[in-house]
């Protein structure tokens, strides 16, 4: 198996494991803080056990040499992981995942500010289209049942945090940062601990909590390893699967109607990102010939 095929397979599996994330948040009967605590703690614990078993303690201790970039990744990834649960608790799943699809746009802006990378005409047009779609989603938040502009703003913050974490990761390209994922998740859980009803949902909901953490651990691990072997455009295209499948899954199983504004706005965001990344992929392929 070539490294490119390996990257595609790992990333696709990672995306599929992340699709039920919002469904678990809906099914678990607990506050957003409590759900985020257990989600982060279980997923972080499982990934840490895997890292220690396969790479040894040095994989964790070596994170001390990653400097500010490593610290930024730990902080922003943990904030995004916890913020996602809060966003889903405040607004519709469709709104959250469609807004999170805009993460590459935030990453482009951060790469310009912190890495000095130019913004291409393609990305300028992409950002204009994405923000138009986000405008439609926000426009309908006060009309759609279960949606709110407050939750939409939290989702925007989550997208920005994910983008910041990915930008920090680019400064550390060539290094495996899998060990940073559990440290970030467990650290976020410890921050939430004083505010969580730790034992409340455990008695009757431990299977859901365990399954939720297991799915997140698989998704986080695969999504950390897979993108090392494929282009960012391919990663962005595969991530669009979650934007399509997650709201459909919640709609089918729980009857959560995303609303017409979210559908139209999400369609604009996905279509723009799809066209943008396909165009980039074609350019990359033609330049290799």
Secondary structure, DSSP 8 states (H G I E B T S, - for coil): --HHHHHHHHHHHHHHHHHTHHHHHHHS-S-HHHHHHHHHHHHHHHHHHHHHHHH-THHHHGGGGGHHHHHHHHHHHHHHHHHHHHHHHHS-HHHHHHHHTTHHHHHHHHHHHHH-----HHHHHHHHHHHHHHHHHHHTTTTSTT--HHHHHHHHHHHHHHHHHHHHHHTTTTS--HHHHHHHHHHHHHHHHTTS-TTTTHHHHHHHHHHHHHHHHHHHHHHHHGGGSS-HHHHHHHHHHHHHHHHHHHHHHH-----HHHHHHHHHHHHHHHHHHHHHHHHHHHHH-
